[in-house]
Amino acid sequence: MTRPADVDAYIAATPIDVRAKLEQLRKTIQNAVPAATEHISYGMPFYEYEGRLVYFALAKQHIGLYIPTPIIDEHKDELKGYFAEKATIRLPLDQDLPFALIETLVKARAVKNEEGHIAP
C-alpha cells in the first residue's frame, strides 16, 4: 500500500471485503469523540484529541487498534478473548467488531487526555 493522503484514501486502498468494517470503525471513533481530528500518521489513520487518541491499521488477518496506555490495562476484563497488551488490540477480520467496546475505550482515552494524562 502506498502512503495514503488521508483516511478516505487509506480505506479506498484496502480490499473491498473489509472496507465496511473500516468505515464503521471510523464512524465509531468519530461518534465517540466528535471533536477529534483525523490524520494519517505512520501510514495509518490517526485521531487526535488533546493529544494522541487512537490509531487503526489493517493487517492480513486482523485490524490493529492502537490506544495509548493505560486504557487496555484498565479494561482487561472487557478485552478477554482478544490479543490485547500495552497499546495494541487485534480485532480478527473473521469476527464482528465490538463497536460498543471500541467506543468505550476511545472515550476512556479522551478523558485521560482531557485530564492531562499525556500518552507516552
Buried (B, 14 or more C-beta within 10 A) or exposed (E): EEEBEEBEEBBEEBEEEBBEBBBBBBEBBBEBBEEBEBEBEEEBBBBBBBBBBBBBBBEEEBBBBBBBBBBBEBBEEBBEEBEBEEBBBBBEBEEEBBBEBBBBBBBBBBEBBEEEBEBE
